[in-house]
Amino acid sequence: MWHINDVDNGVQFNIRVQPRASKNEIVGMYGDALKVRLTSPPVDGAANGACIAFFSKYFKVTKGQVEIVAGHKSRDKVIKIIGFSQEQVKNCLKSKEFVINV
């Protein structure tokens, strides 16, 4: 089961990144993480930058509001969205036709 955790000034959740994909997209669940495919290779932080850019665009927030809290050198990461609530994340995922049980 996927968990969105409230933190001081936003929310954070687990993701699993698949680099070198054909397109940037959220594809489902991977254990307790949201699985995300990114076109960037995992070289010199390119995938981390692409991850921040992807979630910034997906949630319609600035890149400064998206932070990788843990997993900078791993496929398993913890993402923080500053200024967002659990409900906003759930609504955004539902409105984009990607529905998960949270």
N, CA, C and O of each residue as an XYZ file, in Angstrom:
408
protein
N       0.832     -1.184      0.000
C       0.000      0.000      0.000
C       0.877      1.248      0.000
O       1.845      1.343      0.755
N       0.533      2.174     -0.833
C       1.295      3.408     -0.992
C       0.882      4.411      0.066
O      -0.309      4.590      0.320
N       1.854      5.069      0.688
C       1.569      6.043      1.736
C       2.084      7.418      1.335
O       3.191      7.562      0.818
N       1.259      8.414      1.584
C       1.662      9.806      1.439
C       1.777     10.340      2.858
O       0.792     10.338      3.597
N       2.945     10.793      3.246
C       3.169     11.256      4.608
C       3.172     12.775      4.677
O       3.809     13.444      3.862
N       2.455     13.312      5.656
C       2.502     14.748      5.914
C       3.838     15.080      6.577
O       4.292     14.376      7.480
N       4.445     16.144      6.121
C       5.662     16.668      6.749
C       5.407     18.139      7.046
O       4.340     18.664      6.730
N       6.388     18.804      7.652
C       6.198     20.178      8.117
C       5.521     21.097      7.107
O       4.532     21.751      7.439
N       6.023     21.157      5.908
C       5.489     22.122      4.948
C       5.050     21.478      3.633
O       5.084     22.119      2.583
N       4.641     20.218      3.692
C       4.180     19.545      2.489
C       3.937     18.070      2.727
O       3.534     17.658      3.815
N       4.190     17.273      1.688
C       4.009     15.823      1.781
C       5.220     15.130      1.169
O       5.949     15.716      0.370
N       5.420     13.882      1.552
C       6.464     13.102      0.920
C       5.967     11.678      0.701
O       5.106     11.179      1.426
N       6.538     11.036     -0.326
C       6.132      9.687     -0.686
C       7.276      8.982     -1.396
O       8.213      9.615     -1.882
N       7.179      7.652     -1.446
C       8.206      6.823     -2.071
C       7.919      6.670     -3.561
O       6.767      6.566     -3.983
N       8.998      6.659     -4.346
C       8.879      6.359     -5.766
C       9.950      5.345     -6.149
O      10.953      5.190     -5.453
N       9.728      4.672     -7.240
C      10.715      3.762     -7.848
C      10.920      4.264     -9.267
O       9.962      4.337    -10.038
N      12.139      4.610     -9.624
C      12.449      5.196    -10.926
C      12.994      4.133    -11.876
O      13.876      3.352    -11.515
N      12.459      4.117    -13.085
C      13.013      3.301    -14.159
C      13.634      4.260    -15.169
O      12.910      4.895    -15.936
N      14.959      4.375    -15.183
C      15.615      5.290    -16.128
C      15.652      4.709    -17.538
O      15.377      3.528    -17.751
N      15.998      5.566    -18.492
C      16.128      5.193    -19.906
C      14.855      4.602    -20.480
O      14.913      3.675    -21.287
N      13.708      5.123    -20.077
C      12.425      4.665    -20.612
C      12.134      5.399    -21.919
O      12.836      6.342    -22.285
N      11.099      4.955    -22.607
C      10.744      5.594    -23.876
C      10.040      6.926    -23.676
O      10.081      7.787    -24.555
N       9.383      7.108    -22.504
C       8.762      8.392    -22.198
C       8.648      8.564    -20.691
O       8.748      7.599    -19.933
N       8.438      9.802    -20.271
C       8.271     10.116    -18.860
C       6.816      9.879    -18.476
O       5.907     10.454    -19.074
N       6.601      9.023    -17.470
C       5.234      8.719    -17.067
C       5.197      7.998    -15.730
O       6.181      7.399    -15.296
N       4.035      8.071    -15.086
C       3.750      7.262    -13.905
C       3.029      6.031    -14.426
O       2.055      6.145    -15.170
N       3.509      4.845    -14.036
C       2.950      3.629    -14.620
C       2.234      2.720    -13.631
O       1.566      1.777    -14.056
N       2.344      2.959    -12.360
C       1.669      2.096    -11.398
C       2.406      2.037    -10.083
O       3.064      2.989     -9.663
N       2.280      0.904     -9.455
C       2.881      0.708     -8.150
C       4.020     -0.301     -8.232
O       4.014     -1.198     -9.075
N       4.989     -0.139     -7.349
C       6.095     -1.072     -7.204
C       6.258     -1.258     -5.701
O       6.955     -0.481     -5.050
N       5.629     -2.266     -5.159
C       5.612     -2.448     -3.709
C       4.872     -1.297     -3.050
O       3.690     -1.079     -3.318
N       5.566     -0.559     -2.187
C       4.942      0.582     -1.515
C       5.351      1.907     -2.168
O       5.267      2.962     -1.539
N       5.793      1.849     -3.428
C       6.262      3.050     -4.119
C       5.502      3.267     -5.423
O       5.014      2.324     -6.047
N       5.418      4.510     -5.806
C       4.846      4.899     -7.088
C       5.925      4.674     -8.144
O       7.029      5.201     -8.008
N       5.631      3.902     -9.194
C       6.644      3.621    -10.221
C       6.586      4.691    -11.299
O       5.531      4.989    -11.860
N       7.765      5.261    -11.571
C       7.893      6.355    -12.529
C       8.937      5.971    -13.572
O      10.038      5.538    -13.231
N       8.588      6.130    -14.828
C       9.548      5.921    -15.915
C      10.054      7.275    -16.379
O       9.276      8.206    -16.586
N      11.377      7.373    -16.541
C      12.004      8.612    -17.002
C      12.932      8.317    -18.171
O      13.584      7.274    -18.197
N      12.995      9.208    -19.120
C      13.840      9.004    -20.300
C      15.321      9.214    -20.014
O      16.165      8.700    -20.747
N      15.644      9.941    -18.988
C      17.043     10.261    -18.671
C      17.815      9.040    -18.199
O      17.252      8.156    -17.552
N      19.103      8.987    -18.519
C      19.943      7.919    -17.978
C      20.361      8.262    -16.553
O      20.366      9.432    -16.173
N      20.711      7.251    -15.765
C      21.134      7.509    -14.384
C      22.608      7.902    -14.306
O      23.395      7.250    -13.620
N      22.973      8.958    -15.003
C      24.370      9.384    -15.079
C      24.487     10.840    -14.641
O      23.737     11.697    -15.107
N      25.423     11.113    -13.751
C      25.717     12.477    -13.293
C      24.484     13.240    -12.817
O      24.379     14.445    -13.045
N      23.566     12.565    -12.168
C      22.389     13.230    -11.626
C      21.321     13.597    -12.641
O      20.369     14.300    -12.302
N      21.458     13.136    -13.883
C      20.481     13.480    -14.929
C      19.093     12.953    -14.593
O      18.095     13.643    -14.805
N      19.028     11.739    -14.074
C      17.723     11.172    -13.724
C      17.101     11.921    -12.549
O      15.882     12.087    -12.501
N      17.918     12.374    -11.605
C      17.376     13.154    -10.481
C      16.798     14.474    -10.974
O      15.718     14.879    -10.544
N      17.504     15.142    -11.866
C      17.002     16.384    -12.445
C      15.725     16.158    -13.229
O      14.794     16.959    -13.151
N      15.678     15.073    -13.986
C      14.478     14.741    -14.757
C      13.322     14.401    -13.833
O      12.170     14.720    -14.128
N      13.625     13.761    -12.729
C      12.596     13.404    -11.744
C      11.974     14.669    -11.150
O      10.752     14.775    -11.044
N      12.803     15.608    -10.771
C      12.308     16.877    -10.215
C      11.488     17.624    -11.261
O      10.411     18.138    -10.959
N      11.992     17.684    -12.482
C      11.265     18.367    -13.555
C       9.931     17.683    -13.845
O       8.923     18.354    -14.067
N       9.925     16.351    -13.845
C       8.699     15.599    -14.112
C       7.629     15.896    -13.071
O       6.497     16.232    -13.418
N       7.989     15.770    -11.781
C       6.993     15.998    -10.738
C       6.581     17.465    -10.657
O       5.441     17.763    -10.300
N       7.475     18.369    -10.976
C       7.138     19.782    -11.020
C       6.047     20.034    -12.062
O       5.067     20.730    -11.797
N       6.233     19.467    -13.227
C       5.242     19.624    -14.294
C       3.955     18.869    -13.969
O       2.858     19.384    -14.187
N       4.086     17.658    -13.452
C       2.935     16.812    -13.150
C       2.003     17.462    -12.124
O       0.786     17.479    -12.305
N       2.585     17.997    -11.046
C       1.789     18.610     -9.986
C       1.598     20.114    -10.170
O       0.953     20.765     -9.348
N       2.156     20.664    -11.243
C       2.032     22.089    -11.565
C       2.543     22.968    -10.421
O       1.857     23.872     -9.943
N       3.765     22.667    -10.007
C       4.454     23.449     -8.983
C       5.824     23.836     -9.537
O       6.237     23.334    -10.582
N       6.519     24.716     -8.846
C       7.865     25.090     -9.287
C       8.845     23.964     -8.962
O       8.572     23.122     -8.107
N       9.963     23.957     -9.634
C      10.988     22.945     -9.359
C      11.518     23.073     -7.941
O      11.964     22.090     -7.350
N      11.471     24.281     -7.396
C      11.911     24.497     -6.027
C      11.000     23.861     -4.990
O      11.401     23.686     -3.839
N       9.784     23.513     -5.380
C       8.838     22.871     -4.469
C       8.964     21.349     -4.486
O       8.306     20.668     -3.698
N       9.794     20.811     -5.365
C      10.000     19.368     -5.460
C      11.413     19.061     -4.986
O      12.384     19.671     -5.433
N      11.505     18.117     -4.087
C      12.796     17.812     -3.475
C      12.976     16.298     -3.372
O      12.038     15.581     -3.021
N      14.155     15.823     -3.671
C      14.478     14.424     -3.420
C      15.074     14.366     -2.022
O      16.173     14.868     -1.786
N      14.350     13.755     -1.105
C      14.752     13.714      0.300
C      15.753     12.591      0.545
O      16.683     12.747      1.336
N      15.567     11.466     -0.129
C      16.454     10.318      0.057
C      16.544      9.536     -1.252
O      15.617      9.561     -2.062
N      17.652      8.851     -1.452
C      17.813      7.995     -2.611
C      18.424      8.665     -3.818
O      18.102      8.305     -4.950
N      19.298      9.629     -3.604
C      19.908     10.356     -4.723
C      20.671      9.441     -5.684
O      20.770      9.743     -6.873
N      21.203      8.345     -5.187
C      21.973      7.431     -6.038
C      21.294      6.076     -6.155
O      21.950      5.067     -6.416
N      19.991      6.052     -5.964
C      19.236      4.806     -5.984
C      17.996      4.964     -6.859
O      17.549      6.079     -7.128
N      17.452      3.843     -7.294
C      16.175      3.885     -8.023
C      15.018      4.157     -7.065
O      13.986      4.696     -7.465
N      15.196      3.785     -5.811
C      14.183      4.024     -4.782
C      14.448      5.368     -4.143
O      15.513      5.595     -3.568
N      13.478      6.256     -4.244
C      13.651      7.628     -3.762
C      12.471      8.044     -2.896
O      11.391      7.458     -2.967
N      12.695      9.051     -2.090
C      11.623      9.694     -1.335
C      11.515     11.114     -1.882
O      12.487     11.870     -1.879
N      10.330     11.460     -2.346
C      10.067     12.767     -2.945
C       9.240     13.601     -1.984
O       8.311     13.102     -1.349
N       9.586     14.868     -1.886
C       8.827     15.812     -1.061
C       8.264     16.892     -1.977
O       8.979     17.459     -2.803
N       6.975     17.168     -1.817
C       6.321     18.251     -2.547
C       5.950     19.314     -1.516
O       5.069     19.096     -0.684
N       6.611     20.445     -1.570
C       6.401     21.526     -0.605
C       5.138     22.289     -0.971
O       4.910     22.617     -2.136
N       4.318     22.566      0.039
C       3.097     23.338     -0.166
C       1.935     22.522     -0.679
O       0.940     23.088     -1.130
N       2.033     21.213     -0.622
C       0.972     20.327     -1.101
C       0.443     19.513      0.062
O       1.156     19.278      1.037
N      -0.813     19.079     -0.038
C      -1.417     18.215      0.977
C      -1.633     16.828      0.384
O      -1.536     16.638     -0.828
N      -1.923     15.871      1.245
C      -2.227     14.519      0.783
C      -3.398     14.541     -0.193
O      -3.370     13.870     -1.224
N      -4.405     15.301      0.134
C      -5.603     15.374     -0.705
C      -5.281     15.936     -2.087
O      -5.814     15.454     -3.086
N      -4.432     16.932     -2.155
C      -4.046     17.503     -3.452
C      -3.301     16.492     -4.300
O      -3.521     16.420     -5.509
N      -2.424     15.710     -3.691
C      -1.688     14.683     -4.430
C      -2.665     13.645     -4.970
O      -2.610     13.284     -6.146
N      -3.558     13.169     -4.109
C      -4.540     12.164     -4.532
C      -5.412     12.697     -5.657
O      -5.657     11.992     -6.637
N      -5.884     13.935     -5.529
C      -6.745     14.517     -6.561
C      -6.012     14.684     -7.881
O      -6.591     14.468     -8.945
N      -4.759     15.063     -7.821
C      -3.970     15.237     -9.039
C      -3.765     13.896     -9.738
O      -3.878     13.810    -10.961
N      -3.468     12.861     -8.977
C      -3.280     11.536     -9.559
C      -4.582     11.030    -10.179
O      -4.564     10.429    -11.254
N      -5.699     11.268     -9.515
C      -6.999     10.835    -10.046
C      -7.376     11.609    -11.300
O      -7.922     11.031    -12.240
N      -7.096     12.894    -11.329
C      -7.480     13.715    -12.478
C      -6.655     13.393    -13.716
O      -7.066     13.712    -14.832
N      -5.507     12.771    -13.535
C      -4.645     12.428    -14.663
C      -4.889     10.982    -15.128
O      -4.079     10.415    -15.860
N      -5.994     10.406    -14.701
C      -6.390      9.047    -15.065
C      -5.420      7.998    -14.558
O      -5.325      6.906    -15.119
N      -4.725      8.321    -13.530
C      -3.885      7.319    -12.860
C      -4.442      7.189    -11.456
O      -4.222      8.058    -10.613
N      -5.151      6.124    -11.207
C      -5.830      5.941     -9.933
C      -5.134      4.840     -9.143
O      -4.865      3.757     -9.661
N      -4.854      5.135     -7.902
C      -4.261      4.136     -7.010
C      -5.060      4.123     -5.722
O      -5.774      5.076     -5.412
N      -4.939      3.068     -4.995
C      -5.604      2.975     -3.699
C      -4.658      3.512     -2.638
O      -3.607      2.930     -2.370
N      -5.049      4.639     -2.035
C      -4.206      5.245     -0.992
C      -4.983      5.343      0.293
O      -4.457      5.824      1.297
